[in-house]
Amino acid sequence: MVAHRPLVALVVVTLLAGGPSFASAQSGMAGMDHSMHHMGPEIVVPKGAVYTKADVEFMQGMIAHHAQAIVMSRLAEKNGANPQVLKLSRKIDQSQVPEILIMQHWLRRNDQFAPDTASWHNMRMDGMLSDAEIAALDSAKGVAFDRLFLVGMIKHHEGAIKMVDDLFKSPGAGQEVDANVFANDVVSAQTAEIGIMRGLLAKLPPK
């Protein structure tokens, strides 16, 4: 966690200075699939860099992954989620917004393309919901919403954990300090939240 402090400080300064909002968009978002993680310009890693192409692809993909999770979480307020689901959705929202800023800063600091939060529309990483699944979640209410949200977010979180696993399986990846700490934090936080969500799902009334 110590390695994140300079980045977190920058996030706070950016927010206080009126930096880009969550909904801000950049142009030129290209489609992608899991076999091609990067967007925008071809990734070029300088000779002697302590990070790899896989680290860049991970950060770019995780921005889109987090952005969709935030969209899902913000539906809970308007769709009548129960208080426990709503509390969890707010936690996901509040934790992942600054994490997106951390990832964007990491990419820009390393002179790499940083996708914005609209990138989830065009990127489909592990565990992300389809457009049809997002539409179904948007139209569901009450207990039906709770069930779809929990099932969808468990799958979403499991996808994020797989992305981290894939990162560490890539030769030389995940060794740069900030990337390493961030990736491990994702696993810790989202594993804990999966446990919470499974507990909440078990408490829902039967269909």
Phi and psi in degrees as GROMACS dihedral restraints (atoms count N, CA, C in turn):
[ dihedral_restraints ]
;  ai    aj    ak    al  type     phi  dphi    fc
    3     4     5     6     1   -59.5    20    10
    4     5     6     7     1   -37.4    20    10
    6     7     8     9     1   -64.4    20    10
    7     8     9    10     1   -17.9    20    10
    9    10    11    12     1   -86.7    20    10
   10    11    12    13     1   -13.7    20    10
   12    13    14    15     1   -58.4    20    10
   13    14    15    16     1   -42.9    20    10
   15    16    17    18     1   -61.4    20    10
   16    17    18    19     1   -36.1    20    10
   18    19    20    21     1   -71.2    20    10
   19    20    21    22     1   -42.3    20    10
   21    22    23    24     1   -61.5    20    10
   22    23    24    25     1   -39.9    20    10
   24    25    26    27     1   -59.8    20    10
   25    26    27    28     1   -41.1    20    10
   27    28    29    30     1   -64.9    20    10
   28    29    30    31     1   -39.5    20    10
   30    31    32    33     1   -58.2    20    10
   31    32    33    34     1   -46.4    20    10
   33    34    35    36     1   -61.3    20    10
   34    35    36    37     1   -44.9    20    10
   36    37    38    39     1   -61.5    20    10
   37    38    39    40     1   -42.0    20    10
   39    40    41    42     1   -62.4    20    10
   40    41    42    43     1   -43.9    20    10
   42    43    44    45     1   -66.5    20    10
   43    44    45    46     1   -41.9    20    10
   45    46    47    48     1   -67.3    20    10
   46    47    48    49     1   -28.7    20    10
   48    49    50    51     1   -83.1    20    10
   49    50    51    52     1     1.6    20    10
   51    52    53    54     1    77.0    20    10
   52    53    54    55     1    40.3    20    10
   54    55    56    57     1   -68.1    20    10
   55    56    57    58     1  -176.7    20    10
   57    58    59    60     1   -57.0    20    10
   58    59    60    61     1   137.9    20    10
   60    61    62    63     1   -78.7    20    10
   61    62    63    64     1   171.1    20    10
   63    64    65    66     1   -58.4    20    10
   64    65    66    67     1   -35.1    20    10
   66    67    68    69     1   -84.3    20    10
   67    68    69    70     1    -2.2    20    10
   69    70    71    72     1   -62.7    20    10
   70    71    72    73     1   147.2    20    10
   72    73    74    75     1  -128.7    20    10
   73    74    75    76     1   149.7    20    10
   75    76    77    78     1  -112.6    20    10
   76    77    78    79     1   155.9    20    10
   78    79    80    81     1   -87.6    20    10
   79    80    81    82     1   167.1    20    10
   81    82    83    84     1    77.7    20    10
   82    83    84    85     1    33.1    20    10
   84    85    86    87     1   -76.4    20    10
   85    86    87    88     1   123.4    20    10
   87    88    89    90     1   -97.1    20    10
   88    89    90    91     1   149.0    20    10
   90    91    92    93     1   -70.2    20    10
   91    92    93    94     1   157.4    20    10
   93    94    95    96     1  -157.2    20    10
   94    95    96    97     1   163.2    20    10
   96    97    98    99     1  -129.1    20    10
   97    98    99   100     1  -177.5    20    10
   99   100   101   102     1   -65.7    20    10
  100   101   102   103     1   -21.9    20    10
  102   103   104   105     1   -79.6    20    10
  103   104   105   106     1   -13.2    20    10
  105   106   107   108     1  -137.7    20    10
  106   107   108   109     1    94.6    20    10
  108   109   110   111     1   -76.7    20    10
  109   110   111   112     1   -25.8    20    10
  111   112   113   114     1   -87.8    20    10
  112   113   114   115     1   156.6    20    10
  114   115   116   117     1  -124.4    20    10
  115   116   117   118     1   163.0    20    10
  117   118   119   120     1    71.9    20    10
  118   119   120   121     1  -147.4    20    10
  120   121   122   123     1   -60.8    20    10
  121   122   123   124     1   153.5    20    10
  123   124   125   126     1   -57.9    20    10
  124   125   126   127     1   138.4    20    10
  126   127   128   129     1   -75.3    20    10
  127   128   129   130     1   124.1    20    10
  129   130   131   132     1  -121.6    20    10
  130   131   132   133     1   118.3    20    10
  132   133   134   135     1   -99.0    20    10
  133   134   135   136     1   120.0    20    10
  135   136   137   138     1   -59.3    20    10
  136   137   138   139     1   147.4    20    10
  138   139   140   141     1   -59.6    20    10
  139   140   141   142     1   133.5    20    10
  141   142   143   144     1    86.0    20    10
  142   143   144   145     1    -0.2    20    10
  144   145   146   147     1   -66.2    20    10
  145   146   147   148     1   149.3    20    10
  147   148   149   150     1   -89.5    20    10
  148   149   150   151     1     0.6    20    10
  150   151   152   153     1  -115.9    20    10
  151   152   153   154     1   166.9    20    10
  153   154   155   156     1  -120.2    20    10
  154   155   156   157     1   172.8    20    10
  156   157   158   159     1   -59.7    20    10
  157   158   159   160     1   -38.0    20    10
  159   160   161   162     1   -62.0    20    10
  160   161   162   163     1   -35.2    20    10
  162   163   164   165     1   -63.4    20    10
  163   164   165   166     1   -43.1    20    10
  165   166   167   168     1   -63.9    20    10
  166   167   168   169     1   -47.1    20    10
  168   169   170   171     1   -60.4    20    10
  169   170   171   172     1   -39.4    20    10
  171   172   173   174     1   -62.1    20    10
  172   173   174   175     1   -48.9    20    10
  174   175   176   177     1   -63.3    20    10
  175   176   177   178     1   -43.2    20    10
  177   178   179   180     1   -62.5    20    10
  178   179   180   181     1   -45.8    20    10
  180   181   182   183     1   -68.2    20    10
  181   182   183   184     1   -37.0    20    10
  183   184   185   186     1   -70.8    20    10
  184   185   186   187     1   -25.5    20    10
  186   187   188   189     1   -61.2    20    10
  187   188   189   190     1   -49.1    20    10
  189   190   191   192     1   -63.4    20    10
  190   191   192   193     1   -39.8    20    10
  192   193   194   195     1   -61.3    20    10
  193   194   195   196     1   -49.3    20    10
  195   196   197   198     1   -62.0    20    10
  196   197   198   199     1   -41.5    20    10
  198   199   200   201     1   -60.3    20    10
  199   200   201   202     1   -40.6    20    10
  201   202   203   204     1   -68.0    20    10
  202   203   204   205     1   -37.0    20    10
  204   205   206   207     1   -60.8    20    10
  205   206   207   208     1   -38.0    20    10
  207   208   209   210     1   -67.6    20    10
  208   209   210   211     1   -42.1    20    10
  210   211   212   213     1   -58.3    20    10
  211   212   213   214     1   -46.8    20    10
  213   214   215   216     1   -59.9    20    10
  214   215   216   217     1   -44.1    20    10
  216   217   218   219     1   -64.8    20    10
  217   218   219   220     1   -35.9    20    10
  219   220   221   222     1   -74.8    20    10
  220   221   222   223     1   -11.3    20    10
  222   223   224   225     1   -75.6    20    10
  223   224   225   226     1   -21.5    20    10
  225   226   227   228     1   -61.2    20    10
  226   227   228   229     1   -38.2    20    10
  228   229   230   231     1   -60.7    20    10
  229   230   231   232     1   -46.1    20    10
  231   232   233   234     1   -87.9    20    10
  232   233   234   235     1   -14.1    20    10
  234   235   236   237     1  -104.6    20    10
  235   236   237   238     1    15.1    20    10
  237   238   239   240     1    73.2    20    10
  238   239   240   241     1    36.4    20    10
  240   241   242   243     1   -63.5    20    10
  241   242   243   244     1   149.9    20    10
  243   244   245   246     1   -70.3    20    10
  244   245   246   247     1   161.1    20    10
  246   247   248   249     1   -55.7    20    10
  247   248   249   250     1   -36.3    20    10
  249   250   251   252     1   -71.4    20    10
  250   251   252   253     1   -40.1    20    10
  252   253   254   255     1   -66.8    20    10
  253   254   255   256     1   -40.4    20    10
  255   256   257   258     1   -63.6    20    10
  256   257   258   259     1   -40.9    20    10
  258   259   260   261     1   -61.4    20    10
  259   260   261   262     1   -43.6    20    10
  261   262   263   264     1   -65.6    20    10
  262   263   264   265     1   -42.4    20    10
  264   265   266   267     1   -62.4    20    10
  265   266   267   268     1   -38.4    20    10
  267   268   269   270     1   -66.7    20    10
  268   269   270   271     1   -37.4    20    10
  270   271   272   273     1   -63.1    20    10
  271   272   273   274     1   -43.8    20    10
  273   274   275   276     1   -62.0    20    10
  274   275   276   277     1   -45.7    20    10
  276   277   278   279     1   -58.8    20    10
  277   278   279   280     1   -52.1    20    10
  279   280   281   282     1   -67.5    20    10
  280   281   282   283     1   -26.8    20    10
  282   283   284   285     1   -87.1    20    10
  283   284   285   286     1   -34.1    20    10
  285   286   287   288     1   -86.1    20    10
  286   287   288   289     1   -23.1    20    10
  288   289   290   291     1   -59.7    20    10
  289   290   291   292     1   -53.5    20    10
  291   292   293   294     1   -65.5    20    10
  292   293   294   295     1   -28.7    20    10
  294   295   296   297     1   -65.8    20    10
  295   296   297   298     1   -34.9    20    10
  297   298   299   300     1   -62.4    20    10
  298   299   300   301     1   -43.2    20    10
  300   301   302   303     1   -63.5    20    10
  301   302   303   304     1   -37.2    20    10
  303   304   305   306     1   -61.3    20    10
  304   305   306   307     1   -46.4    20    10
  306   307   308   309     1   -65.9    20    10
  307   308   309   310     1   -41.7    20    10
  309   310   311   312     1   -62.6    20    10
  310   311   312   313     1   -41.0    20    10
  312   313   314   315     1   -64.9    20    10
  313   314   315   316     1   -41.6    20    10
  315   316   317   318     1   -58.1    20    10
  316   317   318   319     1   -44.5    20    10
  318   319   320   321     1   -65.7    20    10
  319   320   321   322     1   -46.7    20    10
  321   322   323   324     1   -66.0    20    10
  322   323   324   325     1   -37.8    20    10
  324   325   326   327     1   -60.7    20    10
  325   326   327   328     1   -30.3    20    10
  327   328   329   330     1  -100.0    20    10
  328   329   330   331     1    18.1    20    10
  330   331   332   333     1    57.1    20    10
  331   332   333   334     1    41.1    20    10
  333   334   335   336     1  -116.4    20    10
  334   335   336   337     1   156.7    20    10
  336   337   338   339     1   -65.1    20    10
  337   338   339   340     1   130.1    20    10
  339   340   341   342     1  -112.0    20    10
  340   341   342   343     1   106.8    20    10
  342   343   344   345     1   -61.6    20    10
  343   344   345   346     1   156.3    20    10
  345   346   347   348     1   -97.4    20    10
  346   347   348   349     1  -175.4    20    10
  348   349   350   351     1   -75.2    20    10
  349   350   351   352     1   -11.4    20    10
  351   352   353   354     1   -77.1    20    10
  352   353   354   355     1    -7.4    20    10
  354   355   356   357     1   -64.8    20    10
  355   356   357   358     1   -19.5    20    10
  357   358   359   360     1   -64.4    20    10
  358   359   360   361     1   -21.8    20    10
  360   361   362   363     1   -66.3    20    10
  361   362   363   364     1   -28.6    20    10
  363   364   365   366     1  -114.0    20    10
  364   365   366   367     1    -7.4    20    10
  366   367   368   369     1  -114.4    20    10
  367   368   369   370     1   134.0    20    10
  369   370   371   372     1  -124.3    20    10
  370   371   372   373     1    95.4    20    10
  372   373   374   375     1   -91.7    20    10
  373   374   375   376     1   174.8    20    10
  375   376   377   378     1   -53.3    20    10
  376   377   378   379     1   130.2    20    10
  378   379   380   381     1    84.8    20    10
  379   380   381   382     1   -10.5    20    10
  381   382   383   384     1   -69.6    20    10
  382   383   384   385     1   147.6    20    10
  384   385   386   387     1   -79.0    20    10
  385   386   387   388     1   150.1    20    10
  387   388   389   390     1   -75.5    20    10
  388   389   390   391     1   168.4    20    10
  390   391   392   393     1   -60.2    20    10
  391   392   393   394     1   -38.3    20    10
  393   394   395   396     1   -65.9    20    10
  394   395   396   397     1   -38.4    20    10
  396   397   398   399     1   -68.5    20    10
  397   398   399   400     1   -37.8    20    10
  399   400   401   402     1   -64.8    20    10
  400   401   402   403     1   -41.5    20    10
  402   403   404   405     1   -63.8    20    10
  403   404   405   406     1   -40.8    20    10
  405   406   407   408     1   -64.3    20    10
  406   407   408   409     1   -41.2    20    10
  408   409   410   411     1   -64.3    20    10
  409   410   411   412     1   -40.5    20    10
  411   412   413   414     1   -63.3    20    10
  412   413   414   415     1   -33.5    20    10
  414   415   416   417     1   -92.1    20    10
  415   416   417   418     1   -12.2    20    10
  417   418   419   420     1   -76.9    20    10
  418   419   420   421     1   151.6    20    10
  420   421   422   423     1  -132.2    20    10
  421   422   423   424     1   153.2    20    10
  423   424   425   426     1    58.0    20    10
  424   425   426   427     1  -132.7    20    10
  426   427   428   429     1   -62.4    20    10
  427   428   429   430     1   -36.4    20    10
  429   430   431   432     1   -61.6    20    10
  430   431   432   433     1   -39.4    20    10
  432   433   434   435     1   -66.2    20    10
  433   434   435   436     1   -46.9    20    10
  435   436   437   438     1   -53.0    20    10
  436   437   438   439     1   -46.3    20    10
  438   439   440   441     1   -65.2    20    10
  439   440   441   442     1   -48.0    20    10
  441   442   443   444     1   -63.5    20    10
  442   443   444   445     1   -40.5    20    10
  444   445   446   447     1   -63.2    20    10
  445   446   447   448     1   -48.2    20    10
  447   448   449   450     1   -66.4    20    10
  448   449   450   451     1   -44.9    20    10
  450   451   452   453     1   -62.9    20    10
  451   452   453   454     1   -44.3    20    10
  453   454   455   456     1   -67.2    20    10
  454   455   456   457     1   -40.0    20    10
  456   457   458   459     1   -75.4    20    10
  457   458   459   460     1   -30.5    20    10
  459   460   461   462     1   -61.7    20    10
  460   461   462   463     1   -48.4    20    10
  462   463   464   465     1   -59.5    20    10
  463   464   465   466     1   -41.0    20    10
  465   466   467   468     1   -61.4    20    10
  466   467   468   469     1   -48.7    20    10
  468   469   470   471     1   -64.5    20    10
  469   470   471   472     1   -41.1    20    10
  471   472   473   474     1   -60.8    20    10
  472   473   474   475     1   -35.1    20    10
  474   475   476   477     1   -65.0    20    10
  475   476   477   478     1   -40.3    20    10
  477   478   479   480     1   -63.4    20    10
  478   479   480   481     1   -41.2    20    10
  480   481   482   483     1   -64.3    20    10
  481   482   483   484     1   -38.6    20    10
  483   484   485   486     1   -64.6    20    10
  484   485   486   487     1   -37.2    20    10
  486   487   488   489     1   -60.4    20    10
  487   488   489   490     1   -40.9    20    10
  489   490   491   492     1   -65.5    20    10
  490   491   492   493     1   -42.8    20    10
  492   493   494   495     1   -60.0    20    10
  493   494   495   496     1   -43.5    20    10
  495   496   497   498     1   -63.7    20    10
  496   497   498   499     1   -37.1    20    10
  498   499   500   501     1   -59.7    20    10
  499   500   501   502     1   -50.3    20    10
  501   502   503   504     1   -71.3    20    10
  502   503   504   505     1   -17.4    20    10
  504   505   506   507     1   -80.4    20    10
  505   506   507   508     1   -16.2    20    10
  507   508   509   510     1   -79.1    20    10
  508   509   510   511     1   130.1    20    10
  510   511   512   513     1   -53.7    20    10
  511   512   513   514     1   122.9    20    10
  513   514   515   516     1    80.2    20    10
  514   515   516   517     1    -6.3    20    10
  516   517   518   519     1   -82.7    20    10
  517   518   519   520     1   158.2    20    10
  519   520   521   522     1    73.9    20    10
  520   521   522   523     1    17.6    20    10
  522   523   524   525     1  -100.3    20    10
  523   524   525   526     1   -25.8    20    10
  525   526   527   528     1   -61.3    20    10
  526   527   528   529     1   137.0    20    10
  528   529   530   531     1   -56.0    20    10
  529   530   531   532     1   -53.6    20    10
  531   532   533   534     1   -65.5    20    10
  532   533   534   535     1   -40.2    20    10
  534   535   536   537     1   -64.0    20    10
  535   536   537   538     1   -40.7    20    10
  537   538   539   540     1   -64.6    20    10
  538   539   540   541     1   -48.6    20    10
  540   541   542   543     1   -63.6    20    10
  541   542   543   544     1   -43.4    20    10
  543   544   545   546     1   -62.4    20    10
  544   545   546   547     1   -47.8    20    10
  546   547   548   549     1   -60.4    20    10
  547   548   549   550     1   -43.0    20    10
  549   550   551   552     1   -67.5    20    10
  550   551   552   553     1   -34.5    20    10
  552   553   554   555     1   -64.0    20    10
  553   554   555   556     1   -38.4    20    10
  555   556   557   558     1   -58.7    20    10
  556   557   558   559     1   -47.7    20    10
  558   559   560   561     1   -62.1    20    10
  559   560   561   562     1   -46.0    20    10
  561   562   563   564     1   -61.8    20    10
  562   563   564   565     1   -50.8    20    10
  564   565   566   567     1   -66.5    20    10
  565   566   567   568     1   -44.2    20    10
  567   568   569   570     1   -78.4    20    10
  568   569   570   571     1   -28.0    20    10
  570   571   572   573     1   -63.9    20    10
  571   572   573   574     1   -43.5    20    10
  573   574   575   576     1   -62.8    20    10
  574   575   576   577     1   -41.9    20    10
  576   577   578   579     1   -68.4    20    10
  577   578   579   580     1   -33.3    20    10
  579   580   581   582     1   -60.9    20    10
  580   581   582   583     1   -42.4    20    10
  582   583   584   585     1   -60.0    20    10
  583   584   585   586     1   -43.8    20    10
  585   586   587   588     1   -62.2    20    10
  586   587   588   589     1   -45.5    20    10
  588   589   590   591     1   -65.7    20    10
  589   590   591   592     1   -37.9    20    10
  591   592   593   594     1   -64.5    20    10
  592   593   594   595     1   -37.5    20    10
  594   595   596   597     1   -64.3    20    10
  595   596   597   598     1   -43.5    20    10
  597   598   599   600     1   -65.1    20    10
  598   599   600   601     1   -39.4    20    10
  600   601   602   603     1   -63.1    20    10
  601   602   603   604     1   -39.2    20    10
  603   604   605   606     1   -66.4    20    10
  604   605   606   607     1   -23.6    20    10
  606   607   608   609     1   -88.0    20    10
  607   608   609   610     1   -11.1    20    10
  609   610   611   612     1   -68.6    20    10
  610   611   612   613     1   146.8    20    10
  612   613   614   615     1   -64.5    20    10
  613   614   615   616     1   150.8    20    10
  615   616   617   618     1   -62.4    20    10
  616   617   618   619     1   156.2    20    10
